[in-house]
Amino acid sequence: MAEEKAGGAAAASEEKPEGQTFRIQKVFVKDVSFETPRSTEIFTEQAQWTPEVKVQLNTENRAIKQDLYECVLTVTVTVELGGKPAYLTEVKQAGLFSISGFGKDELAHLLGSYTPNVLFPFVREVISDMAVKGGFPQLLLDPINFDALYAQHRASGKQPNAPAPETQQ
């Protein structure tokens, strides 16, 4: 049985092209905003909580130095009740990723789809915590298919390129 495990490990390592690495170096909250413009009215006038939730996403990537990239996933959630704003929260969840050995298209896909997918559970937790701390029911964002969003972005004619490292002057 030990031979089977060793053989399985060898087979798994053969699947990964040599020299390719993807490592999460750091995940952190870069910016958080939470606003409740009508909290007093909402907490005293509304009997039933049936909100309309709108979610906007944005990703930004930049090369920090060779093989080190920052990805920032910005999620803005607007919650309305009866057509009036209940609260608005925006979170910029960031991560530093070591990525090497991938071609230009593969790197663009990793930065445009895979890294936001890694960051999304973290931003979902922050948004849920902010809603609860603001006195509202827990808000659980639905999963997002970042592969499909990336494909739509590419199909729209906006060809995302892997960012070049910034130069210092």
Secondary structure, DSSP 4 states (H G I P E B T S, - for coil): -HHHHHHHHHHHHHHSPTT-EEEEEEEEEEEEEEE-TTHHHHHHH-SS---EEEEEEEEEEEEEETTEEEEEEEEEEEEEETTEEEEEEEEEEEEEEEEES--HHHHHHIIIIIHHHHHHHHHHHHHHHHHHHTTS----PPP--HHHHHHHHHHTT----PPPBP---
